[in-house]
């Protein structure tokens, strides 16, 4: 395991051995007003052109939307994705 640090003001999302780890290192910042998500694009999240894979971007969007819903409700739990659209 490496000593990866979250950017200032952010918390490193922990690895747990699930699909979620595909975006590691992933970070979040939660304030009273909002939740912000981000990740560092590594070779693991890149396509064969060396750019961030669209599936990685969609996965981050799934995290961010769920976090925004939970934040607004004041409940911090998992939420299922019912529908999501992403245009490239």
N, C-alpha and C positions, 0 to 999 in steps of 0.2 A: 504494500500500500504506500502511496506517495503522500507527501505533505502538501496537499492541495489546500489553498486558502481561498475563502470567498472574498470577492471584492469588498471594499469598505462599505459598511451599511447593509450587507447581505449575509444570509446564512446559507451554508452549504447543505443542500438536500442530501440526506444520508443514503448510502447504497443499502439495498436490502435483498439482493439476489433475484429480484423480479425484473420484468421488462422495463420498469422505470429506470434501471441502471443504464439503459442504452444512451441516455442523455448525460450521463456523468462526465464531467462535473457540471451539475445544475445548481443554480442559486435562486433564492427568493428573498424578497424584502416585504415586510408587512408593516403598514402604518395604519392609523385610524381611518385614513381616506382610501387606501388602495393596497393592492398586492401586485408586486412586480416579479416576473420570472425571467430567467435568462440561463444560457448555458454556453460553455466554451466549445466551439466546434473543433473537434479533433479528427484524426483519420477515421475513427470509429463512426462518426456521424457524417462522413463525406461520401459523395458519389464518385464514380470513376473519373469524373472531370475535375475532382479536387475541390468541389464546392459543397456546401451544406446540402444534404439529401432532403428532398421535399418531405419524406416521411418523418424525418427528425423535426422539421419545422411544424408539421401537423401534430406530432406528439407533444411538442412544447405548447402549442395552441390549446390542445386538450387539457393539459395541466392548468394553463392560465385561465381558461374559461371556467373550469371547475372551481378553482381557487377564488375567482371573482364572485361566483354564485354563492359559495360558502361564506365568503367575507361579508357580502351584502346581507345574508341571512343571519350572520353572527354564529353560525354553526360550522365547526371545522371538522368535517367528515368527508368521506368519499362521495362523489355524485356520479351516477352513470351518464355517459354521453348518449343522448337521444338522437341528435342530428348535428352534423358539422359539415360545413362546406368550405373548401379551400381552393382558391384559384392561383395558378402559377403564371 
